[in-house]
Amino acid sequence: MSRKSRPKAQGWGAATAFLVPAVFLSAFLIFQVQPMIGKHILPWFGGAPSVWTTCLLFFQTLLLVGYAYAHLSASKLRIRWQVILHLALLAAALFVSILPGKTWQPQGHEYPLVRITLMLLVSVGLPFVALSASGPLLQSWYARLRGGRAPYPLYAVSNAGSLLALVSYPFLIEPALPVAEQARAWYWVFVAFIVFCAVVAGLLWRAPSSAQTGTEATAGSESGAHDDRRASGGIRRLDQWLWVAWSACAVVLFMAVTNVLTMNIAAIPLLWILPLSIYLVSFILTFSGKRWYNRKLFAVLLVASISVFIFALPTGLTGHDILLNTGVVQKILLAAVALLVCCMVCNGELYGLRPHPSHLTRYYLSIAVGGAIGGIIVAVVAPNLFLVLQELQLGLVLCCLLFLMTVFNDPESRLRKTRYRWAWAVSVIGVVLMAAWTWFLAAGLLSNTVYTDRDFFGLVRVKELGRVNPSTPHRMEMYSGTTLHGLQLLGPELRRMPTAYYGPTTGAGVLLSAYGSPSGRRVGMVGMGVGTLSAYGRPGDVFVYYELNPSVVDIAYEYFSFLEDSASEHEIRLGDARLNLEREPDQEFDILVLDAFNSDSIPVHLLTIEAMEVYGRHLRQDGVIAIHVTNTFLDLFPLVYNLAEATGFHAVGVVNAPRTEVGTLDSAWALLSRDASVLRGFAETAQPLRSQGVLEFIRPTAEVRARVHTWTDDFSNLFELVSLND
């Protein structure tokens, strides 16, 4: 039947007026709840970057559940039963509180992935499934009301809603509202969404009997409404596998880039949202029509993007960095552009493989299956399979292989002709060489490595250097990701010497050498490293270590001897330091050392006003908080000075020059005390080193400090500190 002679679907005009905003709101709510929940639970698990990866895996899996429900409902049930079932599901979701309560906070060092999954399932599981199913269901209802017209433009509307939710969260929602208020606002938008759905459902309820059959049959009569070359009759099996594979590849790529950014900079909503937003932008562009994706152009751009990922980004990516002196913002932008190209290829080819609308929900279900598989690869398989961050390399190789497979599978591609065999040979050889080269670079990170462990909390490695090379001091080094966290010189006369950021000429070294107590000192340590500061321990001292990662404790005992050699006693308390300190009675620390910020990835919840108030409760009146603020990307001094002023502390910043002959590195420390005389005493003690140019005091100007907002649990702005450092 021609388009002109086809009977007009009844009620489509009124339905569209409510259906389009319903599709938009469903996606908006889905992608608002994700960063909100992630921000809410992040401090409970030490600010670990894997919290967000675990959340993404959970949400990708529930998206699959929602799409499966939508597919079964649309293909097996008559429209009225679809309406009844879905409205009942939405109504039930209204009675769920989406924010997990404090009873879900970890009590020790339970395996976080399982706990987070169960917590999210109980809290946000039902609303998320209902919302994720709404997208494909509403689009299938649109196809009914429009006489089988292809609903793919609504997929772009859906992704536009997702993108707006993500972009608005760090810039509008997070700064303006506490998390509890965010949840309340989200609930009322959810109520509005249900109203829109109910109106659309009412119009469908009154639809003629010819529209009461499954989507597969209804939309199948509308082959002319779809501009794809595939007929409505069937789907090639290879195409279905490619739907899953392309979807999985895109998710692997954006989650892998998320891991790199959050592990090397900070686990904050903004850096969670950037890769996910790029992924959604690629969906919006490619599913808006063919004009945004040109296969030949993006084949060239894909090669350029792979080169950027391999050669021009931080060592946390692939072990090489030819832009060593480039600022963090520039590196983030490079990663963003390269990721956009890769996602455009993935989703552009996915759109090119789209079926007739009669197979709409099956297509979306396959995309959801691929998304869940991609999430499992990054969040579960990669940490147990790869010793370093190799999931990005895996995604790049997979993208190239799928591109070659899709082009060869395309009957309209000229590359299938015999005279283009040379192009295929060159392409295959290029993919093989790329895979070999990226794996070779990653292997460089493992040279001289005697131990490596990758778990929920990140990647830790121990390297032994100088055993066979007499020109290099024999030493052990521990790395978290690519950042040195501690080293020990192994010569008999040197093994007890504090090194790295804690040597005798550093801020922490001078403080621990000079600050004494007749009855012994009580020193708290947030972050254990290799236990270097225990070298300053004296008889009667007690060092209390708060360590998030059990692997770090094992390394400190197995490969280093600072703890064993120390004259002090020591206690180790596993779990997030702030949660432990909030639960514990006052510890009366003489010194509290915060050493959780030099791995470049910043646990934001440890540098807020609320956190400072917790530290103050556990500190003696004349006690000192020593904050290690050495960082590749960020200038933390202005923030720390602002926090000190807001919580009644005096502050002094200290930086030191390196002394490589004794293993001391350049470092930056901020010392805080409520008693100004304590800091004056420190300054007098450090004066000889200052006169020698070994140590220098730092104080940010009032102008610089005014540009930095004081962080709270509800608000932090990392990029204010990036701009200062750049």
Residue pairs with C-beta under 8 A, 6 or more apart in sequence:
1 224
2 224
3 224
3 225
6 147
7 147
8 147
9 144
9 145
9 146
9 147
9 211
10 145
10 207
10 208
11 145
11 203
11 206
11 207
12 145
12 146
12 147
14 203
15 141
15 142
15 145
15 200
15 203
15 204
16 142
16 145
18 196
18 199
18 200
18 203
19 138
19 141
19 142
19 145
19 154
19 196
19 200
20 154
20 157
21 196
22 134
22 138
22 193
22 196
22 197
22 200
23 134
23 135
23 138
23 139
23 154
23 157
23 158
23 161
24 157
24 158
24 160
24 161
25 161
25 189
25 192
25 193
25 196
26 131
26 132
26 134
26 135
26 138
26 158
26 161
26 193
27 135
27 157
27 158
27 159
27 160
27 161
27 162
27 165
28 161
28 162
28 164
28 165
28 189
29 131
29 165
29 186
29 189
29 190
29 193
30 59
30 128
30 131
30 132
30 162
30 165
31 161
31 162
31 163
31 165
31 166
31 276
31 280
32 165
32 168
32 169
32 173
32 182
32 186
32 189
33 98
33 124
33 127
33 128
33 186
34 55
34 56
34 59
35 166
35 169
35 170
35 174
35 269
35 272
35 273
36 169
36 173
36 179
36 182
36 183
36 186
37 55
37 98
37 99
37 100
37 120
37 123
37 124
38 51
38 52
38 55
38 269
38 272
39 174
39 179
39 269
40 99
40 100
40 179
41 51
41 55
41 100
41 104
41 116
41 119
42 51
42 52
42 267
42 604
42 605
43 576
43 578
43 579
43 603
43 605
43 713
44 104
44 105
44 106
44 576
44 579
45 51
45 106
45 112
45 116
45 456
45 576
46 457
46 548
46 575
46 576
46 577
46 603
47 267
47 576
47 602
47 603
47 604
47 605
47 606
48 112
48 267
48 456
48 457
48 458
48 548
48 603
49 259
49 262
49 263
49 267
49 458
49 601
50 112
50 113
50 379
50 383
50 456
50 457
50 458
51 112
51 116
51 267
52 258
52 262
52 267
52 272
53 255
53 258
53 259
53 378
53 379
54 112
54 113
54 116
54 117
54 379
54 456
55 116
55 120
56 255
56 258
56 276
56 375
56 378
56 379
57 372
57 375
57 376
57 378
57 379
57 380
58 116
58 117
58 120
58 121
59 128
60 251
60 368
60 371
60 372
60 374
60 375
61 372
61 375
62 125
62 128
62 129
62 132
63 128
63 132
63 368
63 371
63 372
64 365
64 368
64 369
64 371
64 372
65 129
65 132
66 128
66 129
66 130
66 131
66 132
66 133
66 134
66 368
67 132
67 133
67 136
67 361
67 364
67 365
67 367
67 368
68 365
68 368
69 129
69 133
70 133
70 134
70 135
70 136
70 137
70 140
70 361
70 364
70 365
71 136
71 361
71 362
71 364
71 365
73 81
73 82
73 85
73 86
73 133
73 137
74 82
74 136
74 137
74 140
74 214
74 215
74 216
74 360
74 361
75 214
75 215
75 216
75 361
75 362
76 214
77 85
77 214
78 212
78 213
78 214
79 141
79 144
79 204
79 205
79 207
79 211
79 212
80 204
80 205
80 212
82 137
82 141
82 204
83 201
83 204
83 205
86 130
86 133
86 134
86 137
86 197
86 201
87 194
87 197
87 198
87 201
89 126
89 129
89 130
89 133
90 130
90 134
90 194
90 197
91 194
92 126
92 130
93 126
93 127
93 130
93 131
93 190
94 187
94 190
94 191
94 194
96 123
96 124
96 125
96 126
96 127
97 123
97 183
98 123
98 124
98 127
98 183
98 186
98 187
99 123
99 179
99 180
99 183
100 119
100 120
100 122
100 123
104 115
104 119
104 123
105 579
106 112
106 115
106 575
106 576
106 579
107 575
108 574
108 575
109 550
109 574
109 575
111 456
112 456
113 379
113 380
113 456
127 190
131 190
131 193
132 368
134 193
134 197
135 158
135 364
136 360
136 361
136 364
136 365
137 361
138 154
138 197
138 200
139 151
139 154
139 155
139 158
139 360
140 151
140 215
140 219
140 360
140 361
141 200
141 204
142 149
142 151
142 154
143 149
143 150
143 151
143 215
143 218
143 219
143 222
143 357
143 360
144 204
144 207
144 211
144 215
144 218
144 219
145 203
145 204
145 207
145 211
147 222
147 225
148 218
148 219
148 220
148 221
148 222
148 225
148 357
148 358
149 222
149 225
149 357
150 222
150 225
150 226
150 227
150 357
151 357
151 360
152 287
152 351
152 354
152 357
153 287
153 288
155 283
155 287
156 283
156 284
156 287
156 288
159 280
159 281
159 283
159 284
159 287
160 284
162 280
163 277
163 280
163 281
163 284
166 273
166 276
166 277
166 280
167 273
167 277
169 269
169 273
170 268
170 269
170 270
170 273
173 182
173 185
174 182
174 269
174 714
174 715
175 715
175 717
177 185
177 714
178 714
179 714
204 211
211 218
215 358
215 360
215 361
216 358
216 359
217 358
218 358
219 232
219 356
219 357
219 358
219 360
220 232
220 356
220 358
222 232
222 357
222 358
223 231
223 232
223 356
225 357
226 232
226 356
226 357
228 354
228 355
228 356
229 412
230 239
230 355
230 356
231 356
232 356
232 357
232 358
235 355
235 359
235 362
238 409
239 353
239 355
239 409
240 362
240 366
242 349
242 350
242 353
242 402
242 405
242 406
242 409
243 350
243 353
243 363
243 366
243 367
243 370
244 366
244 367
244 369
244 370
244 373
245 370
245 398
245 402
246 346
246 347
246 349
246 350
246 353
246 370
246 402
246 406
247 346
247 350
247 366
247 367
247 368
247 369
247 370
247 371
247 373
247 374
248 370
248 371
248 373
248 374
248 377
248 398
249 346
249 370
249 374
249 395
249 398
249 399
249 402
250 279
250 282
250 342
250 343
250 346
250 347
250 350
250 370
250 374
251 279
251 370
251 371
251 373
251 374
251 375
251 378
252 374
252 377
252 378
252 391
252 394
252 395
252 398
253 339
253 342
253 343
253 346
253 392
253 395
253 396
253 399
254 275
254 276
254 278
254 279
254 339
254 343
255 275
255 374
255 375
255 378
255 379
255 391
256 378
256 389
256 391
256 392
256 394
256 395
257 275
257 335
257 339
257 392
258 271
258 272
258 275
258 276
259 378
259 389
259 391
259 392
260 313
260 314
260 316
260 317
260 335
260 389
260 392
261 271
261 274
261 275
261 332
261 335
262 268
262 271
262 272
262 601
263 316
263 389
263 458
263 459
263 481
263 601
264 314
264 316
264 481
264 482
264 600
264 601
264 633
265 271
265 328
265 332
265 600
265 601
265 602
265 633
265 718
266 601
266 602
266 604
266 634
266 718
267 601
267 602
267 603
267 604
268 602
268 604
268 716
268 718
270 718
270 719
271 332
271 718
274 332
274 336
275 336
275 339
278 336
278 339
278 340
278 343
279 339
279 343
281 340
281 343
282 340
282 343
282 344
282 346
282 347
282 348
283 347
285 292
285 293
285 344
286 292
286 293
286 344
286 347
286 348
286 350
286 351
287 347
287 351
290 351
290 352
292 344
292 348
293 344
293 348
293 351
293 352
295 348
295 349
295 407
298 341
298 344
298 345
298 348
299 345
299 403
301 341
301 344
302 341
302 342
302 345
302 399
302 400
302 403
303 430
304 338
304 341
305 337
305 338
305 339
305 341
305 342
306 338
306 396
306 400
306 434
308 334
308 335
308 337
308 338
309 317
309 318
309 335
309 338
309 392
309 396
310 317
310 318
310 320
310 434
310 437
310 438
310 441
311 318
311 320
311 322
312 321
312 322
312 323
312 334
313 321
313 323
313 331
313 334
313 335
314 321
314 331
314 482
315 321
315 445
315 482
316 389
316 481
316 482
317 389
317 392
318 392
318 393
318 438
318 441
318 442
319 388
319 441
319 442
319 443
319 444
319 445
320 441
320 444
323 330
323 331
323 334
327 722
327 725
327 726
328 632
328 633
328 722
328 725
328 726
329 719
329 722
329 723
329 726
342 395
342 396
342 399
345 399
345 403
346 399
346 402
349 402
349 403
349 406
350 367
352 406
352 410
353 406
354 363
355 362
355 363
377 391
377 394
378 391
382 389
382 390
382 391
382 394
383 454
383 455
383 456
384 454
386 454
387 446
387 452
387 454
387 459
388 442
388 445
388 446
388 452
388 454
388 459
389 442
389 459
389 481
390 438
390 439
390 442
393 435
393 438
393 439
393 442
396 434
396 438
397 431
397 434
397 435
397 438
400 427
400 430
400 431
400 434
401 431
404 424
404 427
404 428
404 431
407 413
407 415
407 416
408 415
408 416
408 424
410 416
414 420
415 423
415 424
445 461
445 482
446 452
446 461
447 463
448 463
448 464
448 465
449 461
449 462
449 463
450 462
450 463
450 464
450 559
451 461
451 462
451 555
451 558
451 559
452 459
452 460
452 461
452 462
453 459
453 460
453 461
453 551
453 555
454 460
455 549
455 551
457 548
457 549
457 551
458 480
458 481
458 549
459 480
459 481
460 478
460 479
460 480
460 485
460 549
460 551
460 552
460 555
461 478
461 479
462 476
462 477
462 478
462 479
462 555
462 559
463 476
463 477
463 478
463 479
464 474
464 475
464 476
464 477
465 472
465 473
465 474
465 475
465 476
465 477
466 472
466 473
466 474
466 475
466 490
467 474
473 489
473 490
473 491
473 494
473 663
474 489
474 490
474 491
475 487
475 488
475 489
475 490
475 663
476 487
476 488
476 490
476 530
476 559
476 560
477 484
477 486
477 487
478 484
478 485
478 486
478 487
478 529
478 530
478 552
478 555
478 559
478 560
479 485
480 552
480 599
481 599
481 600
481 601
483 598
483 599
483 600
483 632
484 500
484 665
485 500
485 529
485 530
485 598
485 599
486 499
486 500
486 529
486 530
486 531
486 532
486 560
487 499
487 500
487 530
487 663
488 495
488 499
488 530
488 532
488 560
488 561
488 562
489 495
489 497
489 499
489 662
489 663
494 662
494 663
495 561
495 565
496 535
496 562
496 565
497 503
497 535
497 662
497 663
498 504
498 509
498 532
498 533
498 535
498 536
498 562
499 532
499 662
499 663
499 664
499 665
500 532
500 663
500 664
500 665
500 667
501 508
501 595
501 598
501 628
501 630
501 665
501 667
502 508
502 509
502 532
502 533
502 535
502 667
503 509
503 656
503 659
503 662
503 663
503 664
503 665
504 510
504 513
504 664
505 656
505 657
505 659
505 664
505 689
505 694
505 695
506 654
506 656
506 664
506 667
506 669
506 695
507 626
507 654
507 655
507 656
507 667
507 668
507 669
507 670
507 671
507 695
508 533
508 593
508 626
508 628
508 667
508 669
509 536
510 654
510 682
510 685
510 686
510 689
510 695
511 591
511 624
511 626
511 669
511 671
511 682
512 523
512 533
512 536
512 591
513 536
514 681
514 682
514 685
515 521
515 590
515 591
515 624
515 682
516 538
517 590
519 540
520 538
520 539
520 540
520 541
520 542
521 538
521 540
521 541
521 542
521 590
521 591
522 541
522 542
522 544
522 587
522 588
522 589
522 590
523 533
523 541
523 542
523 543
523 544
523 568
523 589
523 590
523 591
523 592
523 593
524 544
524 546
524 587
524 589
524 591
524 592
524 593
524 618
525 533
525 543
525 544
525 545
525 546
525 593
525 595
526 546
526 577
526 592
526 593
526 594
526 595
526 596
526 606
527 546
527 547
527 577
527 593
527 594
527 595
527 596
527 628
528 545
528 546
528 547
528 552
528 553
528 556
528 572
529 552
529 556
529 595
530 555
530 556
530 559
530 560
530 562
531 545
531 556
531 560
531 562
531 563
531 566
531 570
532 562
533 543
533 562
533 593
534 543
534 562
534 563
534 565
534 566
534 568
534 570
535 562
535 565
535 566
537 543
537 566
537 567
537 568
537 570
538 567
538 568
539 567
539 568
540 568
541 567
541 568
541 569
542 568
542 569
542 570
542 571
543 566
543 568
543 569
543 570
543 571
544 570
544 571
544 573
544 587
544 589
545 553
545 570
545 571
545 572
545 573
546 573
546 575
546 576
546 577
546 580
546 581
547 553
547 572
547 573
547 574
548 574
548 575
548 576
548 577
550 574
553 572
553 574
556 562
556 563
557 563
557 564
563 570
573 580
577 596
577 606
578 605
578 606
578 611
578 614
581 587
581 614
581 615
581 617
581 618
582 614
584 618
586 617
586 618
587 618
588 618
588 619
588 620
589 618
589 619
589 620
589 623
590 620
590 623
590 624
591 623
591 624
591 625
591 626
592 615
592 618
592 619
592 623
592 624
592 625
592 626
593 625
593 626
593 627
593 628
594 606
594 615
594 625
594 626
594 627
594 628
595 628
596 603
596 606
596 628
597 603
597 606
597 607
597 627
597 628
597 629
597 630
597 631
597 636
598 628
598 629
598 630
598 631
598 667
600 631
600 632
600 633
600 634
602 631
602 634
602 636
602 718
604 711
604 716
604 718
605 611
605 713
607 636
607 639
607 640
607 643
607 711
607 716
608 643
608 711
608 712
608 713
608 716
609 643
609 646
609 647
609 710
609 711
609 712
609 713
610 712
610 713
611 713
612 643
612 644
612 646
612 647
612 649
613 647
615 625
616 647
616 648
616 649
616 674
619 625
619 674
621 674
621 675
622 673
622 674
622 675
622 677
622 678
623 673
623 674
624 671
624 672
624 673
624 678
624 679
624 682
625 649
625 671
625 672
625 673
626 669
626 670
626 671
626 672
627 636
627 640
627 669
627 670
627 671
627 672
628 667
628 668
628 669
629 636
629 637
629 640
629 653
629 668
629 669
629 670
630 666
630 667
630 668
630 669
631 668
631 725
633 722
633 725
634 718
634 721
634 722
634 724
634 725
635 721
635 724
635 725
636 668
636 670
636 721
637 653
637 668
637 670
637 698
637 700
638 700
638 704
638 705
638 707
638 708
638 721
638 724
639 708
639 710
639 711
639 721
640 651
640 653
640 670
640 672
641 651
641 653
641 670
641 699
641 700
641 705
642 705
642 708
642 709
642 710
643 649
643 710
643 711
644 650
644 651
644 670
644 672
645 651
646 710
648 674
649 672
649 673
649 674
650 672
650 673
650 674
650 675
650 676
650 679
651 670
651 671
651 672
651 679
652 670
652 671
652 679
652 682
652 683
652 697
652 699
653 668
653 669
653 670
653 671
653 697
653 698
653 699
653 700
654 668
654 669
654 670
654 671
654 686
654 695
654 696
654 697
654 698
655 666
655 667
655 668
655 669
655 695
655 696
655 698
656 664
656 666
656 667
656 689
656 694
656 695
656 696
657 666
657 693
657 694
657 695
658 664
658 665
658 666
659 694
668 698
671 679
671 682
673 679
683 697
686 695
686 697
689 695
690 696
690 697
704 724
707 720
707 723
707 724
708 717
708 720
708 721
708 724
709 715
709 716
709 717
709 720
711 717
